Amino acid sequence: MKLNLKKAALLITGLLLGGSVFAQTSDTENNTEYVKPFSSIDSYRTWSIGANLGAPSLLLATGGHNGFDHWTPTLGWGVSLRDQVVHAFGIQFDYNGGMVKGGVKDNQLYVTDIYGQHYTSFSTKYSQFSLSGVLNVATVNYLRRKNAVSFYMTGGVGVVYYTPTVYGAVTPGITTTTSASFNSSNLVIPVGTGVKFRIADPLALNLGYNENFIDGSSFNGANQYPVMSHYAYGYAGLEYTFGKKSKPSIEWANPIASIHDEYTMEEIRLQKQLDAQKAMNAKLRADMDAMNANLAKYTTDSDNDGVADFFDKCPGTPAGVKVDGSGCPLPVVVIPPAVTPKPDVKVYITEEDRKIVKEAIRNLEFDFNKATIRPHSFPSLDRVAQLLVEKNFSLKLAGHTDNVGSDDYNLKLSKNRAESVKNYLVSKGANPSTIEATGYGKNQPIATNKTAKGRQINRRVEFTLF
């Protein structure tokens, strides 16, 4: 018998572990009333916790015999943690505890164990841990959008720890047996059925019945091997499904309702799309009719001057008269007499002029790694600007850098510095058309770039006056 129970336990454990392959994978929608068909299990709340109170006994639901046939009502309790893998199947961990009491019937003197001891009653404290598969029945409801009642069956395997106490018989004519108590544990196979009633989406009333078959013969304290021990547990409790409120509980979800909603939503979407297309077509047709009705107004040209009457501000223009874009005659252009150009006056660059430019070059400094001119350079640049204004000289500015940095960066920096000098001179009155600003980057050094002094010399803006 022990061997058969262990084989059954291994078989049930395999079924529990294999049940997870039924989980589906797909996209999810966070909606408490609708989940897209064929969505993944993550679209639902699947974890639940429960608590119950009940009455444990040694009596099978169909009667049976377990030594002591007279049952004394006691209180048991239990808690559970369940993961609903798919609509129809879940895995549940249970803890049950309590006490079972019983004794012999009125017409029975005692119970005898395999050691010849006689007992008249017993009480057994127990704690049981088990892992079970939960099979939901009738998860599809064609009468309601959301299920309200759920029937289920369970089967699993676990271990029960128990401490039975037996009380010896005091009967005339036989040897009195001493009361005894001991601790034990055995493999247990719980099998049960039940029904749940939905109170709210996360809360349910749970009514159930379990029969627990124990791989041992001493649960009631009187060992009557080979008769195996068992005890029953009828209970009532509450179960709460936790998780995000945006997700529905898979316990009460109806796949038929989701498929119906999907069809209805798609039908509404397509109808809206069709209505929008019809409205767009009607607007295009109205716009086309309005355009055709006004086409003549925009194309009629009564005076043949090339401007439509709608835009013609001077209707009735005589034939052959040239008009502007508004249909009005163009004004007659009177060509003034030719003006004798003044002879060019040559202006020569003096040594003093070159001295002013050289001083500006020598004093010119910029902020580090920028094109911003430092203020102490302004006075000498002001004298160059005055020279350009008074003598109308032309000036070429050539920006140069050392070889530190990339070619593109140095070319851009040298150009920006030359432009910065030009902008300053223009702000002081110089003619921008007479100033040319060019950047050469690091391509025209006048000293070595291997020393700091050489690189300082190469960072310059050259002035060429002409």
Secondary structure, 3 states (H helix, E strand, C coil): CHHHHHHHHHHHHHHHHHHHHHCCCCCCCCCCCCCCCCCCHHHCECEEEEEEEEEEECCECCECCCCCCEEECCCEEEEEEEEECCCCEEEEEEEEEEEEEEECCCCCCCEECCCCCEEEEEEEEEEEEEEEEEEEECCCCCCCCCCCEEEEEEEEEEEEEEEEEEEECCCCCCCCCCCEECCEEEEEEEEEEEEEEEEECCEEEEEEEEEEEECCCCCCCCCCCCCCCEEEEEEEEEEEEECCCCCCECCCCCHHHHHHHHHHHHHHHHHHHHHHHHHHHHHHHHHHHHHHHHHHHHHCCCCCCCCCCCCCCCCCCCCCCCECCCCCECCCCCCCCCCCCCCCCCCCCCHHHHHHHHHHHHHCCECCCCCCECHHHHHHHHHHHHHHHHHCCCEEEEEECCCCCCHHHHHHHHHHHHHHHHHHHHHCCCCHHHEEEEECCCCCCCCCCCCHHHHHHHCEEEEEEC
